[in-house]
Amino acid sequence: MEVRQMRYFMEVAKREHVTEAANVLHVAQSSVSRQLAQLESELGVDLFIRNGRRVKLTPIGKILLQRVEQMLHMMNEAEREVKEYLDPEKGVVRIAFPISLAAHVLPKAIYAFRKKYPEAKFQMRQALYGDLIDGVVNGEFNLAMIAPLPEEDKHIQQKLLFTERIVALLPIHHPLANRSSIQLSEIKDESFVTLPEGTIFRKIVLSACREIGFTPHIAFEGDDIDALKGLVSAGLGIALMPEVTLVETIPQSTVKIPLADPAVTRSIGVICPTQRKLLPTEQLFYRFLTEFYTPDYKL
């Protein structure tokens, strides 16, 4: 099996069309068809179900596609690693992150890093909490900023960067809006707006409430943090929010108030794989993060 055959096979499998794959690869359609036929002959199996130029993977073709993607990924990583060893300050950092860290935490770190290493490049991907963990484990990316840090896992190395406060976001005309801080118990009878069921931050909110003996009444759900801000701004309820999401601006007609007794917090950290080495530029950025953000860092 040659590298060219693997690339042709993967492109055809992705597009399910031989001619379209050939156009993307900038080769003749006949060349792609010939390479696929040779590959099937060498392996002794049919990889595609053909219908003219349209094709679909057979069951064994789907298995081969997974392996080919892994092999090509490893080859690309090896090539990139060699280049970065020659000059890690000009390499690429592939990093994933949740939406709550997109507006302030990660951009601030990248800006500071590129002031020091201006030729470093970044490939960034936004992902949900579970996908951040899975992506690091299965090799989609080597670094992910995450909040909160996950449970211990032998496949993941994790480092706490700092701990942030969870604050209450109230409509500006709420009776408690003029307070410098509030206790969580003081809002137990309020209508809450939260993220959908199954999201990690909703679990943090519910756990904090249950620890002091109540289950909040959830009046509305929003798909993301910005949706929650809008619901609170419209006077439809209150929300507990990661403070980092309110650093730049507080929504119109709302007020941010710290929680006290008990304080509610969320860990923010970085994770990387235990079974793969970070590439040189990624190692450089990982060390930078651990120095830039310290456990007592303040937003």
C-alpha positions as CSV (number, residue, x, y, z in Angstrom):
1,M,0.0,0.0,0.0
2,E,1.6,3.3,-1.2
3,V,1.1,6.7,0.3
4,R,-0.4,7.9,-3.0
5,Q,-3.0,5.1,-2.9
6,M,-3.9,6.0,0.7
7,R,-4.5,9.6,-0.2
8,Y,-6.5,8.8,-3.3
9,F,-8.6,6.2,-1.3
10,M,-9.3,8.7,1.5
11,E,-10.3,11.5,-0.8
12,V,-12.7,9.3,-2.8
13,A,-14.2,7.8,0.4
14,K,-14.8,11.3,1.7
15,R,-16.5,12.6,-1.4
16,E,-18.1,9.4,-2.6
17,H,-17.3,10.5,-6.2
18,V,-14.3,9.5,-8.2
19,T,-14.3,12.6,-10.6
20,E,-14.7,15.1,-7.7
21,A,-11.9,13.5,-5.8
22,A,-9.7,13.6,-8.9
23,N,-10.4,17.3,-9.3
24,V,-9.5,18.0,-5.7
25,L,-6.3,15.9,-6.1
26,H,-5.5,17.7,-9.4
27,V,-5.0,14.4,-11.2
28,A,-6.8,12.6,-14.0
29,Q,-9.9,10.6,-13.1
30,S,-8.4,7.5,-14.8
31,S,-5.3,7.7,-12.5
32,V,-7.5,7.7,-9.4
33,S,-9.6,4.8,-10.7
34,R,-6.4,2.8,-11.6
35,Q,-4.9,3.4,-8.1
36,L,-8.0,2.2,-6.4
37,A,-8.2,-0.9,-8.6
38,Q,-4.6,-1.7,-7.7
39,L,-5.3,-1.2,-4.0
40,E,-8.3,-3.5,-4.1
41,S,-6.3,-6.1,-6.1
42,E,-3.4,-6.0,-3.6
43,L,-5.7,-6.4,-0.6
44,G,-8.0,-8.9,-2.3
45,V,-11.2,-7.1,-1.2
46,D,-13.8,-4.7,-2.6
47,L,-13.5,-1.4,-0.9
48,F,-16.3,0.4,-2.7
49,I,-19.8,-0.3,-4.0
50,R,-19.8,1.4,-7.4
51,N,-22.7,3.2,-9.2
52,G,-21.1,4.9,-12.1
53,R,-18.8,7.6,-10.8
54,R,-20.6,7.5,-7.5
55,V,-19.2,5.1,-4.9
56,K,-19.8,4.1,-1.3
57,L,-17.6,2.3,1.1
58,T,-18.1,-1.4,1.8
59,P,-18.0,-2.5,5.5
60,I,-14.3,-3.5,5.1
61,G,-13.7,-0.2,3.3
62,K,-15.0,1.7,6.3
63,I,-12.5,-0.2,8.5
64,L,-9.6,0.6,6.2
65,L,-10.6,4.3,6.1
66,Q,-10.2,4.5,9.9
67,R,-6.7,3.0,9.7
68,V,-5.7,5.1,6.7
69,E,-6.7,8.3,8.4
70,Q,-4.7,7.3,11.5
71,M,-1.6,6.4,9.4
72,L,-1.7,9.7,7.4
73,H,-2.2,11.7,10.5
74,M,0.9,10.1,12.0
75,M,2.9,10.7,8.9
76,N,1.8,14.4,8.8
77,E,2.7,14.7,12.5
78,A,6.1,13.2,11.9
79,E,6.8,15.6,9.1
80,R,5.7,18.6,11.2
81,E,7.7,17.4,14.2
82,V,10.9,17.3,12.1
83,K,10.3,20.8,10.8
84,E,9.5,22.2,14.3
85,Y,12.6,20.6,15.9
86,L,14.6,22.8,13.5
87,D,12.8,25.9,14.7
88,P,10.1,25.4,17.3
89,E,9.5,29.2,17.6
90,K,8.0,29.1,14.0
91,G,5.9,26.0,14.4
92,V,2.1,25.4,14.8
93,V,0.1,24.9,18.0
94,R,-3.1,23.0,17.5
95,I,-5.4,23.7,20.4
96,A,-9.0,23.2,21.2
97,F,-11.2,25.1,23.7
98,P,-14.7,25.5,25.0
99,I,-16.8,28.5,24.0
100,S,-16.7,30.0,27.5
101,L,-12.9,30.5,27.1
102,A,-13.1,31.8,23.5
103,A,-13.6,35.5,24.2
104,H,-10.9,36.3,26.9
105,V,-8.8,33.5,28.4
106,L,-7.3,31.8,25.3
107,P,-7.0,35.0,23.1
108,K,-5.2,36.8,25.9
109,A,-2.7,34.0,26.3
110,I,-2.1,33.7,22.5
111,Y,-1.6,37.4,22.2
112,A,1.1,37.4,24.9
113,F,2.7,34.3,23.4
114,R,2.9,35.8,20.0
115,K,4.5,39.0,21.3
116,K,7.3,36.7,22.5
117,Y,7.2,34.3,19.5
118,P,5.7,36.4,16.6
119,E,6.2,33.7,13.9
120,A,4.3,31.0,15.8
121,K,1.0,29.9,14.3
122,F,-2.2,28.5,15.7
123,Q,-4.8,26.1,14.5
124,M,-7.8,26.5,16.8
125,R,-10.9,24.4,17.2
126,Q,-13.9,25.0,19.4
127,A,-15.5,21.9,20.9
128,L,-17.9,20.7,23.6
129,Y,-16.6,19.4,26.9
130,G,-16.6,15.7,26.1
131,D,-15.2,16.3,22.7
132,L,-12.2,18.1,24.1
133,I,-11.3,15.1,26.2
134,D,-11.9,12.6,23.4
135,G,-10.0,14.7,21.0
136,V,-6.9,14.8,23.1
137,V,-7.1,11.0,23.8
138,N,-7.7,10.0,20.1
139,G,-5.2,12.4,18.6
140,E,-7.3,15.0,16.9
141,F,-5.3,17.6,18.8
142,N,-2.6,17.5,21.5
143,L,-3.7,20.4,23.6
144,A,-7.0,21.6,25.0
145,M,-7.9,24.3,27.4
146,I,-10.9,23.1,29.5
147,A,-13.2,24.1,32.3
148,P,-13.5,22.5,34.7
149,L,-10.6,20.0,34.8
150,P,-11.9,16.5,34.2
151,E,-11.7,13.5,36.5
152,E,-8.3,11.7,36.7
153,D,-7.7,9.6,33.5
154,K,-4.6,7.6,32.7
155,H,-4.7,8.9,29.1
156,I,-4.7,12.6,30.1
157,Q,-2.2,14.9,31.8
158,Q,-3.9,17.9,33.3
159,K,-2.6,21.1,34.7
160,L,-4.6,23.7,36.7
161,L,-4.0,27.2,35.4
162,F,-6.3,29.1,37.7
163,T,-9.7,29.0,39.5
164,E,-12.4,31.4,38.6
165,R,-15.5,32.6,40.5
166,I,-19.0,31.7,39.4
167,V,-21.2,34.8,39.8
168,A,-24.9,35.6,39.7
169,L,-26.3,37.6,36.8
170,L,-29.5,39.4,37.8
171,P,-31.9,41.7,36.0
172,I,-31.0,45.3,36.9
173,H,-34.3,45.9,38.7
174,H,-34.0,42.7,40.8
175,P,-34.4,43.4,44.6
176,L,-30.9,42.1,45.2
177,A,-29.3,44.0,42.3
178,N,-27.7,46.6,44.6
179,R,-25.9,44.1,46.8
180,S,-22.1,43.8,46.8
181,S,-22.5,40.0,47.2
182,I,-25.3,37.5,47.8
183,Q,-25.6,34.1,49.4
184,L,-26.7,31.3,47.2
185,S,-29.5,30.5,49.6
186,E,-31.0,34.0,49.0
187,I,-31.9,33.1,45.4
188,K,-33.2,29.6,46.1
189,D,-36.8,30.6,45.2
190,E,-35.9,32.4,42.0
191,S,-36.5,31.2,38.5
192,F,-33.2,30.1,36.9
193,V,-32.1,30.1,33.3
194,T,-29.5,27.5,32.5
195,L,-27.7,25.6,29.7
196,P,-29.4,22.4,28.4
197,E,-29.4,19.2,30.4
198,G,-26.1,17.2,30.0
199,T,-23.8,20.3,29.7
200,I,-21.0,20.4,32.2
201,F,-21.7,23.9,33.5
202,R,-25.4,23.1,34.2
203,K,-24.1,20.2,36.4
204,I,-21.8,22.7,38.3
205,V,-24.8,25.0,38.9
206,L,-27.1,22.2,40.1
207,S,-24.4,20.6,42.3
208,A,-23.8,23.9,44.0
209,C,-27.5,24.4,44.7
210,R,-28.0,20.9,46.0
211,E,-25.0,21.1,48.3
212,I,-26.9,23.8,50.3
213,G,-30.2,21.9,50.2
214,F,-32.3,23.1,47.2
215,T,-33.0,22.2,43.6
216,P,-33.4,25.3,41.5
217,H,-36.6,26.0,39.5
218,I,-35.4,26.1,35.9
219,A,-37.7,28.4,33.9
220,F,-35.8,28.6,30.7
221,E,-32.9,27.0,28.9
222,G,-30.5,28.6,26.5
223,D,-28.2,26.9,24.0
224,D,-25.1,28.9,25.0
225,I,-23.8,31.5,27.4
226,D,-24.9,34.4,25.2
227,A,-28.5,33.0,25.2
228,L,-28.5,33.0,29.0
229,K,-27.4,36.6,29.0
230,G,-30.2,37.5,26.8
231,L,-32.8,35.7,28.9
232,V,-31.6,37.5,32.1
233,S,-31.5,40.8,30.3
234,A,-35.1,40.2,29.3
235,G,-36.0,39.7,32.9
236,L,-37.0,36.1,32.5
237,G,-34.9,34.7,35.3
238,I,-31.4,34.8,36.9
239,A,-28.3,32.8,36.0
240,L,-25.1,31.6,37.5
241,M,-22.3,32.4,35.1
242,P,-18.6,31.8,34.8
243,E,-17.0,35.2,35.6
244,V,-14.7,34.9,32.6
245,T,-17.7,35.2,30.3
246,L,-18.5,38.6,31.7
247,V,-15.0,40.1,31.7
248,E,-15.4,42.3,28.6
249,T,-19.0,43.4,29.0
250,I,-22.0,42.8,31.2
251,P,-25.2,42.6,29.2
252,Q,-27.5,45.6,29.1
253,S,-30.2,45.6,31.9
254,T,-28.2,43.2,34.0
255,V,-25.9,43.3,37.0
256,K,-23.1,40.9,38.0
257,I,-22.9,40.0,41.7
258,P,-20.4,37.7,43.4
259,L,-21.6,34.7,45.4
260,A,-20.5,34.3,49.0
261,D,-21.1,31.7,51.7
262,P,-20.5,29.4,49.9
263,A,-18.4,30.8,47.1
264,V,-18.8,28.7,43.9
265,T,-15.8,28.2,41.7
266,R,-14.7,26.5,38.5
267,S,-11.2,25.2,37.6
268,I,-9.7,26.2,34.3
269,G,-6.8,24.2,33.0
270,V,-5.0,22.6,30.1
271,I,-4.9,18.9,29.2
272,C,-2.6,16.9,26.9
273,P,-2.1,13.2,26.2
274,T,0.0,11.0,28.4
275,Q,0.7,8.5,25.5
276,R,2.0,11.0,23.0
277,K,4.7,13.7,23.2
278,L,3.8,17.3,22.5
279,L,5.4,18.7,19.4
280,P,8.1,21.3,20.1
281,T,6.0,24.4,19.5
282,E,3.1,22.9,21.5
283,Q,5.6,22.2,24.3
284,L,6.7,25.8,24.2
285,F,3.1,27.0,24.4
286,Y,2.2,24.5,27.2
287,R,5.1,25.8,29.3
288,F,4.1,29.4,28.6
289,L,0.5,28.8,29.7
290,T,1.7,27.3,33.0
291,E,3.8,30.4,33.7
292,F,1.3,33.0,32.3
293,Y,-1.7,31.7,34.3
294,T,-1.0,30.8,38.0
295,P,-3.4,29.3,40.5
296,D,-4.0,32.7,42.1
297,Y,-4.4,34.5,38.8
298,K,-7.2,37.1,38.8
299,L,-9.4,38.0,35.9
